Amino acid sequence: MNAREVELSGHIIDSLILPKVLDVIMDMGGDFKILEFEIGKRKTDPSYARILVSAETPSHLNEILDELSEIGASIAEIKEVELRAAEKDKVLPDGFYSTTNHPTFIFYEGEWRQVQDIEMDCMIVVDPKTKTAKCKPIGEIKKGDLVVVGREGIRVSPPERPRGKKGIFEFMGSAVSSEKPLITTIKRIASEIITVKNNGGKIALVAGPAVVHTGSAPIVAKMIREGFIDVLFAGNALATHDIENALYGTSLGICVKTGESVSRGHHHHIYAINEINKAGSIKAAVEKGILNEGIMYECVKNNIPFVLAGSIRDDGPLPDVITDVVKAQNEMRRYIREVDMVLMIATMLHSIAVGNLLPSHVKSICVDINPAAVTKLADRGSSQVVGVVTDVGAFLPILWDEIKKNK
């Protein structure tokens, strides 16, 4: 019989993990039998289920077990994790295990060990000297690395939703929709931001050029100046239009204050890039007194790190833009390990990129006028992201007012 026992524990009913597991088994053509089921009686009590999963063939069973592992089911029979050496750089052994963004543990040399730097779609590499396990993207795999293969000795712990509502991340736990109570939602987000900062946490901002187009750049600049943003992830466009606004009062040639087109204003973004090129960098432009306001100015003045990742459509780009996307990705990883919350505002491209790097325990909020931005994040595995469908020009002023009221 092609069958294995799997276990579930925690708030598996309130988090809908149990019905998801049963749905996956049936949808994939398998069968199940619940061998043991204990329901927690109090709000803080965990529940437990032991389920026999069966399938027509061993390969079919393995496919089902792979899907179940991503939502928190672990094989009941504990065996040592299996390791195989990579034969060459950037090449993985057959049967390699691909990670989720949830906290993950491996059973190695008689102990459960947490995988460091967890990230989705990566590999687990074990160092036999230190007996530690670390997440590595395929591009960083080196010949001889001991890579986890198969599905034995692996345990995944997805985020749970305990009984009762505790803040924005449970409050907004429903389908993406523009028909949400916007003011109430923003108040709760502001409360989460203040809580994170009061607890000594760090917040990353992922921002697109619409922040500048809508006239919201001064608000973001204030958030940086007053210590609510600890790192900025963006592209060439956000930085260029912010600098254009600071130097010429326009964004894409449109006066930010009046919304009117400026004669020959469409050249301003190239003028802005040229001024920074002459200075040598954004930091140098600030130090020379060329750049005196705006988002990028506040980052420099307040020693807030920023990563500007380039794309094929960039003008210029600015000298600070990292045009090698792999290098940009690795630079973002440096800071992502330290953040406790991420605000993704009006940029589908960079929101998805950052979402792919985030562990699931990081509180994440995506604000976009387009519901597809949030939907695509969830479809790609960033299910912890709370979506707010609204215009950034309406969102940021209200958010800042609520932060000021409660800080």
N, C-alpha and C positions, 0 to 999 in steps of 0.2 A: 504494500500500500504506500502510495506517495503522499505522506502526511508528516507534518511537524506540529508540535505544540508551540503556541506563542502566548506571551503574557502582556497584560495591560495593567497599569497601576496609576493612581492619582485621581484627579477630578475628571475621570473618563466619561462621565455622563454629562456634566455641566459643560464640558468643553466639546461635546459631541464626538469625542474620539472613538468611543465604542460603536456607534452607528456608522461612522465613516469606515471603520475596519470591516464591519459586516458587509457594507455596500461594495467595498473594493473586492472582497472575496467573491461575491455573487456576480458583480459586473465583469470580472475577469474569468468567469466560468468555473470557479472552484466551489468547494463545499466546506461547511464548517459544523462543528459541534461544540457547544459551550460545556466545558468540563467542570468549571468552577466559577462562581460569580458571587462576590461579596460587595454589598452596597454600603457606602459610608452613611451613617445615620445623621450625624451632625455636619454643619457647614464646613468644618475644618477636617472632617474625616475623609481619607482617601477611599476609593473603591478599587476592586481588584477583579480581573477576569483572566481565566486560562482557557484558551480556545484551541481545538484541534482543527488545523487547516489541511484540507486534502485537495489533490488535483489529479489529472489524468496521467501526467508524466512528470519525471523529476524536473525537467526544464520548465514546465508549466508551473510547478510548485515554486520554483526559485523566482520566477517572474512575479508571482503573487507576493512572496515573502519580501522581495525588493520594494514593492509598493507599500506594503504594510510597515516596513521599517521606517519609511519616510514620515509616517504619522504617529510613530511612537510605539509600535509593537516590537517586542524583542523575543527571540527564540528562547523558550523556557529552559531547555537543556544548555547549561553553560559549558562552552568549550573555549580553549585558547584561540585567540585571533590568529589567522593564517597570514604569513608574510612571505613575499617573494621579492627578489632583487630586480631592480630595473636594469635592463640589458644595455641601455644607452641613454644619453641625455634626452629628455622630453618624450621618452617612449615608456609606456606603462605595461606591466605584465598582464597577461590575459586574466580576465575575471576580476579586475581591480574594483574596489568599492568606491563609488562616487558619493560625496557627502551631501547632506542637507545643510541648512544654516542653523539648525537646532543644536543645543548642547549635546555632544556625542562622547561616549565612553567606549574604551576597548578593554577586553579582559586579556591582560598580558602578564605572563609570569606570576599567575595566581592572584592578581589584583586588578580591580577596575580602575583605569587611568583616564582622566579627562583629556580629550583632544584639544590642544591649544590652537588659538587663532582660527576658530571654526568659521567656515565660509561655504556657501553652496557650490556644487559642481567642482569640488577639489578632491585631492587624494589624501589619505592618512599615511604619513611616513613615520616610522618608529626608529628612534636612536637607541640601539642596544646598550650603549655605554651609560647614558643617563636614564634609560628606561622611560623616556618621555615620548609622547605622540604629538605630532604637529600637522596641521593642514598645509598642503602645498598645492598651488595650481600646476597644471601639467607643464607649463613653460618653465617651472623652476625645478622639475624633477631631474636629478643627476644620476648618472650611471652608478649602480651599486646601492641606491636608496632602497630601504626595505619598505615596500608598499603593502598596505593591507589589501587582501583579496578575499573574495567570497563574502559570506554574510554571518559566519560564526563569530562569537565573541564581540559583537557590536551592539551597543544600546544607545538609542536616540531618545531625547526627552523634549518633546515639543512644548511650547507654552501652553499653560492651562488657564481656564477661566473658572475660578472658584465661585461658589454660590454668592450672590449679592453683587451689586455694581460698585466698582471702586475706581471712578475716574473715567477719563475720555476713552481709554482703550477697551473698556467693557461697554461703556455707554454707546459708542459708535460701532459696536460689533454687529453690523448688518450690511446688506448689500449697498454698493455705491449708488448714491442718488443725490440730485440737487435739491430734493425736497427734505432737507434736514433743517432743524432749528439752528440757523447760522449763529446768532448771537450767543445762545447757550453753549453751542459747540466751541466757539472761540473763547468764551470765558473759561471753559474747562481746559482748553489747550494752554491758555495763559497761566492757569493754576499749576498745570504740570511743569511748565517752563520754570516757574518760580520755585517749585518743590525741588526740581533737579538742581538748580543753582544753589539753593539753600543747603542742599546735601553735599555740596562740593563737586557736583557732576559737571560734565562738559557737554555742550550742544554744538552740533555741526549744522551749517546752513548750506543747502544745495539750491542755487538760485539761477534763474534764466533772465534774459534781457527784458522780459515783460515787467520785471520789477522796476526797471528804469522807465520804460515806455509809459507806464501808468502813473508816474510821478511818485512812486513809493521809495525811491532810493534814499531820500533823507531819513525815512523811518528805519530802514535797515542800517544806515550809518549810525543812527542813535543807538540801536540795539547793540551794535559792535562797540561803540564808545562807552556804553554803560555796562558792558561785561556780560551780555546775554548770548553772545556768539563767540565760540572758541576756535572755530576753524571754518573756512569758506571753501566750498567746492563749486566750480563754475566753469564756463568756457570762455573763449575769446570774446564772444558777443557781449556777455554781461559786463566784463571789464572795459571793453572798448566803448560801449554806450554810456557806461557810468562816467568814464573819463571825458567823453564827448559832452555829456551833460554838464560836468564840472567846468570844462573849459569854454563851451559855447552856448550852454543852456538848451541844447537840442538833443534829441535821440532819433537817429535815422533821419535827421534833417527837419524834424518836427519840434517846435518849441514846446518843451515839457510843461511850462506854466499855462500857456494859452491854447495849446493844441493846434496851432496854426502852422502851416508850412512856411519855412524860411527860405528866401531866395538863395539858391545854390547850396542849401543846407545839406543836400545829400552827399556833399563832399566832406562834411564835418567829421565823419567817423574815420576817414583816411587821414585828415588833418590831425586828429587825436592820436592815431597810431604813429604818425610821423613825429609828433612832439615827444612821445615816449621813446621812440627809437633814437632820437637825437640825445635825449637824456641818458639812455643806456638801459633803463629799467623803470618800473613803476616806483620802486623805492627811491631811486636816484632822482626821479622827477619830483617826488615829495621833498626830498632833502634840498633840492635846488630851488624850491619855492614855485615850481611850475604848476604842480597839482596841489590845491589847497582845500579841497572838500570832496565829499562823496564816499562811496563804499570802499573803494580801493585805498583812498587816502586814510580812512579810519583804520583799515587793516594794518597799514604800515605804521601809523602813529601809535597804535595800541599793541603792536607786536603780535597780531593775529595772523597765523599762517594761512596761506591760501594756495589751492592747487587749481590752476587753469589748464584744463585738458582740451587739446585742439581737435578739430574735425576738418574734413576735406573741403567744407564750404567756407572756411575762415578767410577773412581779409587780413592781410598783414603776414602773420598775426603779430600781436604784441610780443616783445622779447621775452616776457615772463611765461608765455604759453608753452606747455610741454607738447610738442608735436608728435612724439613717439607715444602712441596710446598705451603700450605696455608699461613704459616708464611712468606715465601719468597714473595708470592703475596701481602700480606699486607704491607710488607716492601717496595716493589716497589711503592705501592700506596702513601706512605708517600712523595715520591719525585716527582711522576708524577704530582701531583697537582700544582707544582711550575714551571714545564718546559714549554718552549714556542716552542721548536723544538726538534725532535728526529731523530737521524741518526741510522738506523738499517743496520748493515753491516755483511753479510755472516753468518747468523744464522737463519734458518727458524723457529726453535723451539722457541727461545726467542723473535724473531720479532713478531710472532703471539701472544705470551703470553703478550708482552707489548702492542701490537696493541689492544688487547681486553680490556685493561685498560685505553686507551687514549680517552679523549674527542676529538671530531672531529675538534675542532678549533686549535689543536696543529699541527704545520707544521711537516710533517713526510716524511722521505725519506728512501726507502729500496733499498739497493744495494746487488745484488746477481747474481752469474753466472747462477743460475737456475730460469727461468721465473716463475716457479710454486710458488716460495716463495712469490713473489709479488701478483700473482693471488689469492693465498689462503688468503692473508691478505684482499684483496678486497671482496672475497667471504664470509668472516666472518664478514663483516660490516665495515672494516677500509678503506672505499672508498676514504678518503682524502689522502692516502699514495701515493706519487710519486715513481714510480718504475724505477730503472736503472739496466738494465741487462748487467753486465760486470764482469770481474775478479777484485776482491778487490785489487790484486797486481798492477793492472793498474790504478784503481780509486784513491786510497789514495795518491800516489805521485803527481798526477796531481792536486788533490784537495788542497794539502798542498802548492804547488807552487802558485796556484791561490789565496789562502788565504794570503800568504806572499806578493804577488804583490799588493793586495788591502787593506791590513789592515792599 
